[in-house]
Structures are given as structure tokens and as C-alpha cells.
Amino acid sequence: MGLPLRKRQLATPIAHILRTTPHIVTKTFSILTNINREVSSTYCTSDRDIYRVAAQNTMPKYTSEMKPSGLPCPNSSASFWHSQPNKFLLNHCTTANLPSTADIVIIGSGITGASIARYLSDSPRSSTLTILILEAREACWGATGRNGGHCQPLLTERPPNIGAFEIRNVEAVRSYIEEHNVECDWRLGSACRAFFSKRLFDEGMKELETLEKVAPEMRKLVTIITDKQELAKHRVAPEAYGATITQGAAQLWPYKYVTAVLQELVEKGRLNLQTNTPVTKLESSTGEKGAKEGGVLVRTPRGTVRAKHVICATNGYTSHLLPSFASLIVPTRCEMSALQPPAGSERLPNSYGFVGKTVAGMSETLSSAPTVFANLALIRRRLSDTAIVPDRRARAP
């Protein structure tokens, strides 16, 4: 399918999950946005963005003194995606009391946590293990519930192996939605990425040249447009240097998708979900007095769980529990707006990304959803790899 999650290097636990758990949706790390006071994050579009922006001295300085993040805001605003909440999961606790032990504790119930729980449940190697998800707020109330609703491969900004991985993820999401009849406004189509910086456009073309050499079949998914009339057909402004149209991109209502996954696991008895249960501390139980076995003590206001394994699907809040990540995963405020178009407007033919349209390092994306208002609406997000740029226009409550 989004605190921008600025990446000096791919955090080891995340890298391990991606290696060992197939098809975890890479969009998990793509756009994690904010409505009002919610702090969220996004994975930078590419390594070159990180180092380019760093060279411009617009990124925070990474030092060992960077402070860990706090817990998720307990009284956050509800995003537009939460306007149709999953009533089964609101204030949900699968068991009245917090279990004292679990084989696997997953912290966070966004697309990362839900996907990990799903694949662990499906795998014969782990199907007998007890899985517990602890969520600080309501289910899917963080970044996944506040993103732009995109599920697409970014083939002009990824190495070919990552691009292929993202294509498989789109297919994995599609197959689950169709197999389980998930009503989440899934729409498979194309993605238009318009470049308003010649340098960034040239870099994107170089990426496609590499793709042509190493993965020609994947390269066929991308069409380059530079003709002004053709750009106009795709509603791209004439000042753009060019655009790419990528087939196999999709849009969806991310909250509905993730909560459908969580609800199915709970109803099948494969998952114990405890919402409104923030994890305040992780401790090794090895040295605990009277401890007969190792593991991790997961501390919460409702009690402590002893877990054999703990997975932090916590994105920008990771350093609250693992302070050593404070300089690796840095939360930065972003904004997203849900806008109602004029009556009678046609739905956009593509989802959109506008690269380099504003200040350097700044991108905007745009997608349309059919059930947002009475007829049609646009979901618009603004993200920054560099700095906080408030969007002061009216936004959905």
C-alpha cells in the first residue's frame, strides 16, 4: 500500500523481517502521514534523496545524542480513513485479561504487524505458536490508518530486485482481497509520476535504463511521456519535464484492508489482539529472580507479558522501546488532506506523484476514492524528506 522515516541504513530487525517473511507489503515503509497533531513517518523515496538532501543541510543532524521518541499520542485525531471504523475491533481485547505469556508478541497493529501475524499464522512452522498483538491505541490507528491509500511499485526509484519485490507485494494484497472479499475500495490501474525537476527526471530515466538491461520485462510496465499533449491527457501540467506511467499500481482504503486481516485472525482464534495497551518497556528476563527460562518481559500499564520472541512493528516510535534506533528512525510530522471535489467531477485516471514540484526534496501525491463523500473525493498527501511543511488548507476531521 507511508514519522518521513529517514533512513541512514535499513534497520536490522526490519531487514530480518523482510528476508524471512515473504510478501510483507513494502508500502508499509512508504507513506505514514499525519492529520492534525498526529506524528507519522515515511520511507525516503530513494537513497539518492537522502544523501542529496543531507548535502543541502536540510535534514536533522544525526548524532548519538538524539532523543528517543515518545509513545503514540493517546488523544490523537481520527483520520479520514477512520470515518468508517471497524466496530468489531473498536476498543477490542480478545481476552479480558492480558495473557501472562506468549510465544510471539507483535507491537503495533498497522500493516506491518498485521502482515507478520497473518504469515506467521499461515506458516506450518509457526501455526501452533501463540501470537499476541499489543496496540497503544485502536487497531490500525497509526501511520497505516493515515496514509495515502497507494499500493504501487516505484520502479523508477528502486533497484530492480526491490521493484520486483514490490510487484509481488501488490499481487499478494490483491489476491488476499479477492480471496476474502475484502471491501476496501481496491482499484487496480496505473500510476502517473510527474517530474518537475529536470535533474530528478534525468535520474529517473537512468534508473529505467538500468532496469531495461537487468529486468526488461519489468521495464515494459513503465511508459515515459514527454509530449505536452500526452501529458495534458493525463492531467499533468505543461511545465513538467516528463512523466512515467506504471502499470500494476493500485489504490485502496488501507484501514479497511488491515482491519479485515486482523478481524479474520481474531475470529479464527489465531490472534490475541489487545488494543489501548501501550508497551512502555522491554526487558530481558534472563536475570530476573526466579526466572526459569529466558525471553523478553513486555511491560504495559495493564501488566507484563513474558514473550519468547518480540517483533517491533512500531515504525517511527521504535526508539521509544529501542533507544539505539533514535538516530536511525527519526519521526517527522507530515500532513494529508481529504478534499471533496466539485459535483460531477470524473474520477482521476491514475494515482499521482508530483516529484520536485515545490522545494527540493519535496513531493506530493494524489489519488481518488469512490466512497469518500456522496460521490467522489480526492485523497491528497504531502510528504517531505527534509523538513516539516504544514498544509494549512482545510482538511477532513
N, C-alpha and C positions, 0 to 999 in steps of 0.2 A: 503496500500500500504504500520525516519528520521529526531545554535548556540548551543559538546553534550549538550542538555538541562539537566542540572544536577538537580536532584530532592531531595530536603530535605523533602518536603511534597507535595502532589498534590495540586496545586494552586486552591483555592476555585472556581473562575469563571470557570476553566476548568472542575473541578469536577461537578459543577452545569450543565454545558452543557452536559456532559456525562450521567448524571442522567435523564435529561429532553429531550434530543434529541436522539432518538434511532438510532443505526447503524452508528453513526459518526465514520469514519474509524480510528481505534486506531493507524494505521500506521502513522497517522498524527504526532504522537509524537515519531515515531520510528527513522527515519533516515533523518536528514536535513543536507545536506552536502554542500560542497563548491568547486567551480572551481576557481582557481587563487585567487583573493583578496576578494571573497565573504565570509562574515562571516555567519555561519549557526549553526544548533544545532541538537541534538538527545536526545531522552529519554533514560536514562540508561537502560541496559538490565534487571536489577532487583535491588531490594532494597539491596540485599546482595553485589552487585557490588559496590554500593555507599559507604556502610559502610566499606567494605573491603578496597577499595581504600583510603577512608578517613583515615583508620588506618595506611596506608602506607605513609601518609603525602604527597601524590602526588596531591591532589586536592587543589584548592584555598581555603583559609580560609574564611568562611562565616562571615561577620561582618556587622554591621549596617552602616558602612562607605562605603560599596561597591557602586561604581558609577552606575547610570542607564545607559542603553545602548543608543546609538545614533539612528538616523534614518537609514533606509537601504541605503546602498551606492548608490548614484544616477547614477554613471557611472560604474556599475558592469559589469563583463564579462558575456557573454552569455554561458550558459551551453550546453552540448551536446544535451539535450532534446529540447533546443530552436532552434536547427538547422532546424527544420521543424515547424515554427511558425504558429499559428492560425491567418490568415490575418484579419479575421473579428474583432478580439479583439485587434490587434496592435494599440496602441495609442487610445483606444476606450473610448468614452464618450457617454453614451446612450442619454443624453441631453446635448446640447451645454453649458448650464449654470448649475452650481451646484445648486441643489434644496435647498431652504431655510429651509425646514422641512422634516422629515421622521419619520415614526413610529419606524423603526429599522435601525440602522447604524451598518454595519459589517466592521471592519477594518481589511483588509487582504483578498487576493483572492486566497489563497492556498487551499489545500484540506479541511482544517477546515472551512474556510469562505464559500467556495462553497457548502460544505455538509450542513452547517447550513442554507444557503439560500435555498437550494433545499428542505429540510424537512420543513422549515417554509412555503415555497410556497405550498407544498403538504398538509399541515395540515389544516383541515377545521377551526380550531380555529384561524389561523393566515393568511389564504389565502387572506383576504381583506386588510391586512396591507401593507404599502409601505416599500419596502426593498431597501436599498442603500448600495452598497459595495464601499469603498474607498481604493484604492491601491496606494502605494507610487511609484511603477514603473509600468512595464507592467503586465498584468494579469498572475498570476502563475509564477512570476519571482523570488520568494524567494526560501525557502527550498524545497517546493514540486516540483519545477522545477529543482531541483539539487540533487535529491536523487537517491537511487539505483534501483528503479523500482520493489521493492519487495512488495508483498501483501500476508502476511502469518501469521498464528498463531504461537507464540513461546511457545509451550506447556510445554517445559522443563524449562521455566524461568518465568512462570506466575502462580499465584493462579488459581485454576480451574474455578472460576467464570469469571476471566478476559480472560482466554483461550477460554471459551465458547462465550464470547462477541466478541473476535477477529474472531472466526469461523463464527459468524453471519455477521460480517463486510465483510469478504471475499465473502460470499454469496450475501450480499447487493450490493457490487461492481459488481460482476459477473452478477447479474440479471439486473442491470441498463445497463451495457454494451451490453448485449444480447437484451434487450428490445428496446434499442435506436440505435442498430447497430453502436456502437462507435468503430472506427478504432484506437485502441491504443495498438496493439500487445499483446493483452491479451492471456496468456498461463497458463492454469491450470495444475498443475503437483505435484511435490514433492519437499521438501526442505531438504537438507543434512546439518546437523550441526556437524562439526568435532571438537573434543576436543583434544587439545594438552597440556592440564594441567590435571593431574590426580585428583587434588583437585576439579577443576571445573567439570570434568566428574562425579566424585562421587556425587557432589551436584546436578547435573542434574538428576542422577539416583534416588536420594532421592525424587526429585520433581515428577518423574514418579511413584514412589511407592505411594506417596500421591494421585496422580491422579488415580491410579488403585483402591484405596479404596473409593474415593468420586465420581469419574466420570469414571467408567470402559469403557463406550462406547467411550469416548473421548480418553482414553488411547490406544484404538485399532488403532488410527490414527498414532501412533508412533512406529517405529521399531528400536530396538537397534542393532547395529553392532559392534562387537569387533574382529571378524575373519579378519586376514590381507588380505586374498584373496578376501573376500567380500568387504573390504574397497577399495581394488585396483579396483574392478569393478565400484565403484563409484568415482574413481579418487581421493581417499584420500590417502595421504602419509602414509607409514607404521609406522612412529613414532607417529601417533595419537593413543591415548588411546582408542578411540572408536568414534562412530558417531551415530546420530539419523536420521532417515528418516521419515519426517512428510508428510502425505498425505493431500491434500487440500490446498497446497500452490500455489501461482500464481506469475506471473511476468507481468508487463505492462509498457507502456510508460506513466508515471504519468501526464506529462504536457498535453498530448492529451486528457486524461480522464477528467481532471479538466476543461480544456477549453471547452470541449464538454458540460459539465454540465452548465458552465457559459453562453455559447452561447445559449443554449436552453432556459434558464430562461430569457435572454435578449429578444430573438426573440418572446417569448410568452407574453412579456410585464409584467413579474413578477419581474423583477430586473432592477434597475438602476445601472450600473457599471461605475465608474469613475476612470480610470487609471491615472497614473502620478499625483496623488493628495495625497501627504503625509499628514497625520494628525500630527499636531505639538503640539496640546494641547487639553485636555479635561477639561471642567469647568462646574460646576453646574450652572444652570440658575435660581435657586431659588431666589438668592439675586440680580439678575440683575434688574436694574432700569427699571420699566415699564413692567416687565415680568408678564404675566397673568397666566402662568402655569409653572410647573416645567420641569424637563428634563435635558438634557445634551447639552452643547454647544460644538460642534466638530469643532475645529479651523483648517483650512487649508490655504495655500497660495492663494487659489482661492476663499476663502470666508468661512463663518461659516454656519454650519447646526445645527438646533435645533432638537434633537432626543429624542423620548420618552424612547428608550432603545438603549444601545450601547453594542456591543459584540466585544471584542478584540481577534481577531484570529491572533495574532501577534507574537506568539512563542518567539524567543529569543529577540525580540525588545519590548516586553511588558513593561519592566521597563522604557522605554522612556516616555510612557504615564502614567504609574502607578509606580512611583519610589519605592513604598514599596515592589515591587517584585524584586528589584535588587539583593537580596541575595537568592531568591527562583528560579529564572530563569536566568541562567548565560550563556551568549553566549560564545562559544569556537570554534575556527577555526578548520575545518576538510577538508579533501581532497577527491575527487573522480576522477578517470581516466576512460576514454573511450579508450579501446585498440582494435586494429584491429588484429585478429589472422591470421595465415598463410592461404594461399589459400587452399581450400579443407578441411578445418577443420570441424569436425562434431559439431553440437550444443550440448552443455552440457546437460546431462540427468536431472540435478537438478539445482536449485539455491543453493548457498552455503554460509555457515557461518563458519569461522575458529575462534574458541574460544581459547584464550591463546596461540596463535601461536608465538607471539612476546613477548613484555614486559608484565608484569602483568597489567591486566585491559585493554588490547588492543585486538581488534577484527578486522577481515576483512571479507568482504562479496564479493561474485562473482555471477554474473548472466549473461545470454547471451540473446541477442536480435537479431531477424532475419533481421531487415531492417536498421541496423545501418550503414553499409557500403554496398559495392556492393553485398557481400554475407552474412557474419556473423560477429558479433563482441561480445566482452565481455565488460560488464559494471562492473567495479571494484571499490569498495569504501573502504576507510579506515576511521575508526572512533575510537575515544578514549574517554573513560570515565574519563580520568585523565589529559592529557596534550596535547599540540599541537605537532604533529609529522608530519613534512612536507613530502609529497610524491614528490620526485624530478624527477621522471620519466616523460617522455613526456606524455602530456595529450591533450585531444581534446580542440580546441579553444573555 
